[in-house]
Amino acid sequence: MKKITIMAFLLAFVLAFGACEEPQNNAPVLRNPEGTISYLFPSYEGFYYEAPSVLTEENRLVVSYTTNATEGAEDSVIAVRTAAKSGSAWDFSAEPSVAVAPSADGWDKYNVGNGDIVAGSFTYRGTDYAYLMAYEASPAAAEKRFSVGLALSSDLKNWEKVGNAPFLSYDYETYGDTAGICYPSLVNLNGKGNILLFYTYASSTVTETRFVEANLSDLDHPAVSGSISVAHEGLPLDGNEWAVVTNADFAYDAETDEIFIVKDGFPYAAQNAQKATKVEIAKIALESLYAQTARWTPVCSIVDEFVAGGYSRIYSAAFVSDACAWIAGEEVSIAFTSGVAQKNAEDKTWIHSPGIHLLSIEAALRED
């Protein structure tokens, strides 16, 4: 679709108000004695821990993730945990808090998840907020008809949803009763309120990654562009023609003016998997996002069980970034979800088994 003049406005703000702190990607990689990467924080049977969003603020780590509110159930909420630096590790002794839960009724009464957080300066109904979250939810119990909503916080514990309607709405009656608009990812270009909001768009005719530009400093009067499709050239990175560009997280390297993507790398359809088995990392110049003929450059084609210590599924990865989703591209670290493989249609053990891990992408793995 045609991009509107807000693009020039956003880029001007990047140059004038580069307020994000210098990214610190030195997240520790914790390994168990047998060599596998340990959980970032304790995980318990009967609960799932997936779709992380990880920010660094001075000596604090902020992690949001999707989990279930009830042991053994599939009643998703978005939780937030913070940790203080303790030597070479993170102290997660502080209890997690539920940031966003389903509403009693309406568009987000089911399947709340995939929250992504950035810091900035946001005003809504006369109150100033320091953090913005985008999340997916649905009015249907089945995993379809997703739209994307927004929530705000000043302390990462108490969150207020923005309005009673989604920020990006999916019309399933027109475009198909499918997944819809999901997997949001936020990048704050100027440290204030100029946002790139990426998401997966899955209708009955197309599945792709898109984004909008938005000035969300005043959420009573947001300015939002039309949607723009992200170029597919160079993705997927392993030559698998069946793979789909979906479930992606994005970050910005201000030094090189590049956008980085980490996305699920799906197996072949014949393997009948419920989740991806690996993730892939690539980058592209910011200005090239708007050219459908642009091509992504591989950074790391395969982060799988052999790289990450034996987990049979690596999926729902996110960059470890500063609070605005900025990174130093030469020192990429990711958080990822691990899980076990599905053996047959009746095997549901994978549902409540995954945990969250951190991984630094070492120079030996990089391709750029």
C-alpha positions as CSV (number, residue, x, y, z in Angstrom):
1,M,0.0,0.0,0.0
2,K,1.0,3.6,-0.4
3,K,2.9,5.0,2.5
4,I,1.9,8.4,3.8
5,T,3.9,11.5,4.7
6,I,4.2,10.4,8.4
7,M,7.4,8.5,7.3
8,A,9.3,11.7,6.7
9,F,8.0,12.9,10.0
10,L,9.2,9.8,11.9
11,L,12.7,9.9,10.3
12,A,13.1,13.5,11.2
13,F,12.4,12.7,14.8
14,V,15.0,9.9,14.8
15,L,17.6,12.4,13.8
16,A,16.5,15.1,16.2
17,F,15.5,13.2,19.3
18,G,17.6,10.0,19.5
19,A,16.6,9.6,23.1
20,C,17.2,5.9,23.5
21,E,20.1,4.8,25.6
22,E,23.0,3.0,24.1
23,P,21.9,-0.7,23.9
24,Q,23.5,-3.2,26.2
25,N,23.2,-6.7,24.8
26,N,25.5,-8.5,27.2
27,A,22.7,-10.7,28.6
28,P,24.3,-13.7,30.4
29,V,23.8,-17.1,28.9
30,L,23.1,-19.6,31.7
31,R,23.9,-23.2,31.0
32,N,23.1,-26.4,32.9
33,P,25.9,-28.9,33.8
34,E,25.0,-31.0,30.7
35,G,25.4,-28.0,28.4
36,T,21.8,-27.0,27.7
37,I,20.8,-23.5,28.3
38,S,18.9,-23.1,31.6
39,Y,15.6,-21.4,32.1
40,L,15.8,-17.6,32.5
41,F,13.6,-18.0,35.7
42,P,12.0,-21.0,37.3
43,S,9.4,-22.8,35.2
44,Y,6.8,-25.1,36.6
45,E,4.9,-28.1,35.2
46,G,1.4,-27.3,34.2
47,F,2.3,-23.8,33.0
48,Y,3.6,-22.5,29.7
49,Y,6.1,-19.6,29.4
50,E,6.4,-18.3,25.9
51,A,6.4,-15.3,23.5
52,P,9.0,-13.2,25.6
53,S,9.6,-9.5,25.3
54,V,12.9,-8.6,26.9
55,L,14.2,-5.1,27.7
56,T,17.3,-3.9,29.5
57,E,17.2,-0.7,31.7
58,E,20.5,0.1,33.4
59,N,20.9,-2.8,35.8
60,R,17.3,-4.1,35.4
61,L,15.9,-6.7,33.1
62,V,12.2,-6.5,32.1
63,V,10.6,-9.7,30.7
64,S,7.0,-9.9,29.6
65,Y,5.6,-13.3,28.4
66,T,2.5,-15.3,27.8
67,T,1.5,-17.8,30.5
68,N,-1.6,-19.5,31.7
69,A,-3.5,-18.1,34.8
70,T,-4.6,-21.6,35.9
71,E,-2.4,-24.7,36.2
72,G,-3.1,-27.1,33.4
73,A,-5.5,-24.8,31.6
74,E,-5.2,-22.7,28.4
75,D,-6.4,-19.4,29.9
76,S,-3.7,-17.1,28.6
77,V,-2.6,-13.8,30.3
78,I,0.5,-11.6,29.8
79,A,2.8,-11.5,32.8
80,V,5.7,-9.2,33.6
81,R,8.8,-10.0,35.7
82,T,11.7,-7.7,36.5
83,A,15.2,-8.7,37.7
84,A,18.1,-6.9,39.2
85,K,21.6,-7.6,38.1
86,S,23.3,-9.9,40.6
87,G,26.9,-10.5,39.6
88,S,26.8,-12.3,36.3
89,A,23.2,-13.4,36.7
90,W,19.7,-11.9,37.1
91,D,17.8,-12.0,40.4
92,F,14.2,-12.9,39.6
93,S,13.1,-13.1,43.3
94,A,10.5,-10.4,42.7
95,E,7.1,-12.0,42.0
96,P,5.6,-11.6,38.5
97,S,2.5,-9.5,38.0
98,V,-0.3,-10.0,35.5
99,A,-0.2,-7.1,33.1
100,V,-3.0,-7.9,30.7
101,A,-5.8,-10.4,31.1
102,P,-8.9,-11.1,29.0
103,S,-11.8,-8.7,29.4
104,A,-15.2,-10.0,30.7
105,D,-16.6,-9.4,27.2
106,G,-15.7,-7.8,23.9
107,W,-12.9,-8.2,21.4
108,D,-10.2,-9.4,23.8
109,K,-12.2,-11.9,26.0
110,Y,-10.0,-14.8,24.8
111,N,-6.4,-15.7,23.9
112,V,-4.6,-12.7,25.3
113,G,-0.9,-13.0,24.6
114,N,2.2,-12.1,22.6
115,G,2.7,-8.8,24.5
116,D,5.5,-6.5,23.4
117,I,6.7,-3.6,25.4
118,V,8.6,-0.4,24.6
119,A,9.4,2.7,26.8
120,G,8.6,6.2,25.7
121,S,6.4,9.2,26.5
122,F,2.6,8.5,26.1
123,T,-0.4,10.4,27.2
124,Y,-3.9,9.0,27.5
125,R,-7.0,10.6,29.1
126,G,-4.9,13.2,30.8
127,T,-2.4,10.8,32.3
128,D,1.3,10.4,31.3
129,Y,2.7,6.9,30.9
130,A,6.2,5.5,30.5
131,Y,5.5,2.2,28.8
132,L,3.4,1.0,25.9
133,M,2.4,-2.6,25.3
134,A,0.9,-4.1,22.1
135,Y,-0.8,-7.4,22.5
136,E,-3.0,-9.8,20.6
137,A,-6.4,-11.1,21.6
138,S,-9.6,-12.6,20.2
139,P,-13.4,-12.6,20.8
140,A,-13.4,-16.3,19.9
141,A,-12.3,-19.2,22.1
142,A,-10.5,-20.8,19.1
143,E,-7.2,-19.4,18.0
144,K,-8.5,-17.1,15.3
145,R,-10.1,-13.7,14.7
146,F,-7.1,-12.0,16.4
147,S,-6.7,-8.2,16.6
148,V,-4.1,-6.1,18.3
149,G,-4.7,-3.8,21.3
150,L,-2.6,-1.4,23.3
151,A,-2.1,-1.0,27.0
152,L,-0.1,1.6,29.1
153,S,1.8,1.6,32.4
154,S,4.0,3.9,34.4
155,D,5.5,1.2,36.7
156,L,5.3,-2.1,34.7
157,K,2.9,-3.5,37.3
158,N,-0.4,-1.6,36.7
159,W,-1.6,-1.5,33.2
160,E,-4.5,0.3,31.5
161,K,-6.0,-0.9,28.3
162,V,-6.4,1.8,25.6
163,G,-10.1,2.0,24.8
164,N,-12.6,-0.8,24.4
165,A,-11.7,-1.6,20.8
166,P,-8.6,-3.0,19.2
167,F,-5.9,-0.6,17.8
168,L,-5.6,-2.8,14.7
169,S,-8.8,-4.6,14.0
170,Y,-9.3,-7.7,11.8
171,D,-12.6,-8.1,9.8
172,Y,-13.0,-11.8,9.7
173,E,-16.4,-11.7,8.0
174,T,-14.8,-10.0,5.0
175,Y,-11.3,-11.5,4.9
176,G,-11.9,-15.0,6.3
177,D,-12.3,-16.7,9.6
178,T,-8.6,-17.1,10.1
179,A,-5.9,-16.1,12.5
180,G,-6.2,-12.4,11.6
181,I,-3.8,-9.7,13.0
182,C,-1.4,-11.1,15.6
183,Y,2.2,-11.3,16.8
184,P,2.7,-7.5,17.3
185,S,6.2,-6.1,17.7
186,L,7.0,-2.5,18.6
187,V,10.0,-0.3,17.8
188,N,10.2,3.3,19.3
189,L,12.2,5.3,16.7
190,N,12.7,8.5,18.8
191,G,12.4,7.4,22.4
192,K,9.1,9.3,22.7
193,G,6.1,8.2,20.8
194,N,7.0,7.6,17.2
195,I,6.4,3.9,16.7
196,L,6.8,1.2,14.1
197,L,4.2,-1.5,14.9
198,F,4.9,-4.8,13.0
199,Y,2.5,-7.7,13.0
200,T,1.5,-10.9,11.2
201,Y,-1.5,-10.6,8.9
202,A,-3.1,-13.9,8.1
203,S,-6.3,-13.9,6.1
204,S,-7.9,-16.5,3.8
205,T,-5.8,-15.4,0.9
206,V,-2.4,-14.1,2.3
207,T,-0.1,-14.6,5.3
208,E,2.6,-12.0,5.6
209,T,4.4,-9.5,7.9
210,R,3.2,-5.9,7.8
211,F,3.7,-2.7,9.7
212,V,2.2,0.7,10.3
213,E,3.9,4.0,11.3
214,A,2.2,5.7,14.2
215,N,2.7,8.8,16.4
216,L,1.3,7.5,19.7
217,S,2.5,10.4,22.0
218,D,-1.2,11.4,22.4
219,L,-3.3,8.2,22.4
220,D,-6.5,10.2,22.5
221,H,-5.5,11.4,19.0
222,P,-3.1,8.8,17.4
223,A,-1.7,9.4,13.9
224,V,-1.4,6.1,12.0
225,S,-0.3,5.3,8.5
226,G,-1.7,2.7,6.2
227,S,-0.3,-0.8,6.4
228,I,2.9,-1.6,4.6
229,S,3.9,-5.2,3.6
230,V,7.4,-6.2,4.6
231,A,9.5,-7.5,1.7
232,H,10.0,-11.3,1.6
233,E,13.2,-11.5,-0.5
234,G,15.9,-13.2,1.5
235,L,13.4,-14.8,3.8
236,P,13.2,-17.6,4.8
237,L,17.0,-18.0,5.2
238,D,17.3,-21.7,4.8
239,G,15.8,-22.1,1.3
240,N,12.6,-23.8,2.6
241,E,10.0,-22.7,0.1
242,W,7.1,-23.8,2.2
243,A,8.1,-21.6,5.2
244,V,6.0,-18.6,6.2
245,V,7.3,-15.2,7.4
246,T,5.3,-14.9,10.6
247,N,5.7,-14.6,14.4
248,A,8.6,-12.1,14.1
249,D,10.2,-9.6,16.5
250,F,12.0,-6.5,15.3
251,A,14.7,-4.1,16.7
252,Y,16.5,-1.0,15.4
253,D,20.3,-0.4,15.2
254,A,20.7,3.4,15.2
255,E,24.4,3.2,14.4
256,T,23.8,1.5,11.0
257,D,20.2,2.6,10.5
258,E,19.1,-1.0,10.1
259,I,16.0,-3.0,11.2
260,F,16.7,-6.5,12.5
261,I,14.2,-9.3,12.4
262,V,14.1,-12.6,14.3
263,K,11.4,-14.9,13.1
264,D,10.1,-18.5,13.4
265,G,11.6,-20.9,10.9
266,F,8.9,-23.4,10.2
267,P,9.5,-27.0,9.2
268,Y,8.1,-28.6,6.1
269,A,4.4,-29.2,6.2
270,A,4.9,-33.0,6.1
271,Q,6.3,-32.8,9.6
272,N,2.9,-31.7,10.9
273,A,4.4,-29.6,13.7
274,Q,2.4,-27.3,15.9
275,K,5.3,-24.9,16.5
276,A,8.4,-23.8,14.7
277,T,11.6,-25.8,15.3
278,K,14.1,-23.0,14.9
279,V,14.4,-19.2,14.5
280,E,16.3,-17.1,12.0
281,I,17.8,-13.6,12.2
282,A,18.3,-11.1,9.3
283,K,18.6,-7.3,8.8
284,I,17.7,-4.6,6.3
285,A,18.2,-0.9,5.9
286,L,15.4,1.1,7.5
287,E,14.6,2.9,4.3
288,S,14.4,-0.4,2.4
289,L,11.4,-1.5,4.4
290,Y,9.3,0.5,2.0
291,A,10.7,-1.1,-1.2
292,Q,9.0,-4.4,-2.1
293,T,12.1,-5.3,-4.2
294,A,14.4,-5.0,-1.2
295,R,16.3,-8.1,0.1
296,W,17.0,-9.1,3.7
297,T,20.6,-9.9,4.6
298,P,21.1,-13.1,6.8
299,V,22.6,-12.6,10.2
300,C,22.0,-16.1,11.5
301,S,20.1,-18.6,9.4
302,I,19.6,-21.3,12.0
303,V,19.2,-21.2,15.8
304,D,18.0,-24.7,16.5
305,E,18.4,-27.5,19.0
306,F,22.0,-28.0,18.1
307,V,22.8,-24.3,18.8
308,A,20.6,-23.9,21.8
309,G,21.5,-27.1,23.6
310,G,19.1,-29.9,22.7
311,Y,15.6,-28.4,22.8
312,S,13.5,-30.0,20.0
313,R,11.7,-26.7,19.4
314,I,13.0,-23.2,19.4
315,Y,10.3,-20.6,18.6
316,S,8.8,-17.2,19.5
317,A,12.1,-15.5,19.8
318,A,12.6,-11.8,20.7
319,F,15.6,-9.5,20.7
320,V,17.2,-8.5,24.0
321,S,17.1,-4.8,23.5
322,D,17.1,-1.5,25.3
323,A,13.8,-0.1,26.4
324,C,13.0,1.4,23.0
325,A,13.8,-1.9,21.1
326,W,17.2,-0.6,20.0
327,I,20.1,-2.9,19.7
328,A,23.8,-2.8,18.9
329,G,23.7,-5.1,15.8
330,E,27.2,-6.5,16.2
331,E,26.2,-8.0,19.7
332,V,22.9,-9.6,19.1
333,S,21.2,-11.5,21.9
334,I,17.8,-13.1,21.8
335,A,15.3,-14.7,24.2
336,F,13.5,-17.7,22.9
337,T,10.8,-20.3,23.9
338,S,11.7,-23.9,24.1
339,G,9.4,-26.9,23.7
340,V,9.2,-30.6,22.9
341,A,8.1,-32.1,19.6
342,Q,4.6,-33.4,19.0
343,K,4.6,-37.1,18.2
344,N,1.0,-37.5,17.1
345,A,-2.3,-35.6,17.1
346,E,-3.2,-36.9,20.6
347,D,0.1,-35.9,22.2
348,K,-0.5,-32.6,24.0
349,T,2.5,-32.7,26.3
350,W,4.1,-29.8,24.4
351,I,1.3,-27.4,25.5
352,H,2.6,-26.9,29.1
353,S,6.2,-27.7,28.7
354,P,8.1,-24.7,27.3
355,G,10.3,-22.2,29.1
356,I,12.2,-19.0,28.3
357,H,16.0,-18.8,27.7
358,L,18.6,-16.2,26.7
359,L,21.2,-16.8,24.0
360,S,24.0,-14.6,22.6
361,I,24.5,-15.0,18.9
362,E,28.3,-15.6,18.8
363,A,30.5,-14.5,16.0
364,A,30.9,-18.1,14.8
365,L,27.2,-18.3,14.0
366,R,26.9,-15.0,12.1
367,E,26.7,-14.6,8.4
368,D,26.6,-10.9,7.8
